[in-house]
């Protein structure tokens, strides 16, 4: 075997130009596949990151009626839906892989938030408990957070995020100013921002809708103030912080199951459901994947052409070396040895092509990444698979020429000059 | 008896035309004999040689090599016979052009599955036997015709075959290196190697202890040998 590999290199090196041109088909095919796979993986990673954010691993658990989130700004609270008690929240915090959990209420307010004449139209108002900011990966940019006194005395204070500060105050400092919320005055005590600056890359309308919510501005209130401007006994939503991204699905489902145990609404379609961002990411990924599969097939055709090139040159090589084959048979080489020798040569040829193709593919994907701004994610299994695949091409397309060589009639072969 | 061919017939087919090449050829060769087969080209010498060398099968007849019936063997066993029992020397040497003399001599040992170290040792010994131990690393292009033929003989001898078959071994050589090769064959024969040689050069044929003539696919013996 080693002897065969050595002989193969000898043969390949003695025809450098021919060997390179033969490999070129394999190189191009493998390079194209590596570049496509890297781009797909990069895009997938990007979709995941855009949806999940900068790694806060947050899962929202909200009340749904069928497929829609229950919105209490339009509908009365149905009977049989209790407010989530502090003990239940504690129980959720004890569940496996839950790092933190917090309760909140949320309302999209189109005409309720004003600073002087400026409206925060379409912004969200949140009533949050004391652990909400840390659970969601938000930190104070300026001012202070809510104090226990704010909660205890239901003080009319609020915290803005940087989007709502920008819209309402147009760049001026909001801390200490008073805004109007449903006709009530609220003092801005602080401004929060994400711990890790994360700017999603938006390239489609779907992505735009997904991120619009995050960018339309938010006003946070202590949850004890909520009843003053909205209503009493409104069921909360839950935000979970999972330990790892891969825990998100299971953590959300467990919490939703627990909360559903407390429901006794007549309408059984009212249920807590976890918003599964991983699932959403997968769906979007699948969409982009199916188009990219086409590209892989097209690149596969170039590999096929490359393989035919290998077969062609191997057939030429067999003809050229007819006398050599005849002699080897005459001095005692078995058919299987001749077969192995030519097969090894084909596999060595395509393997070198495969490795060169992988190198070219990595370079190509970096170039594509620079040009399009799509990050390329080089996948090690894909690299290994490509080299293995190019070896397989060597075997498949080397088989016919090798078989031909092995079955040459030694007398005919020896007569051949 | 090393070779025992009885009533060998060989027909070739040209399109639908049957061309008989060997017609009822019988040949016995004993251990240590030096046999020359002479005859004009087209008389069937090479075909007979190919049959003896297990490269070709006769249309009819029986063939025993060292007491073993060759004609019933399959391809794989035939390669083993060629590897271990027969050594081939050709007119045009048939060396691998990109491999050194030593590597060329090693080839049959590779097929025999012998380890690399042992291969080198045995190949060097074979090169010494033909007087080329100082040319071991030379490529065929760096060797003269006579030297190339010596390398080919070393390769044929390296597995210690029962019989050495030579097809016009001096045909591509000048007379001086030709006679050196003939001396080598003599030396090998006196060392006990059985040789069957094809030639159309009467002078060379006479050096053998037994000369057979092939005419039109029929073999006839001029000089009396031991067992016929």
Interface residues (C-beta under 8 A of the other chain):
Chain A: X3 X10 X14 X323 X324 X327 X328 X329 X330 X331 X332 X333 X334 X335 X336 X337 X410 X411 X414 X417
Chain B: X50 X53 X55 X56 X75 X76 X79 X80 X82 X83 X84 X87 X88 X90 X92 X94 X96 X98 X107 X108 X110 X111 X112 X155 X156 X159
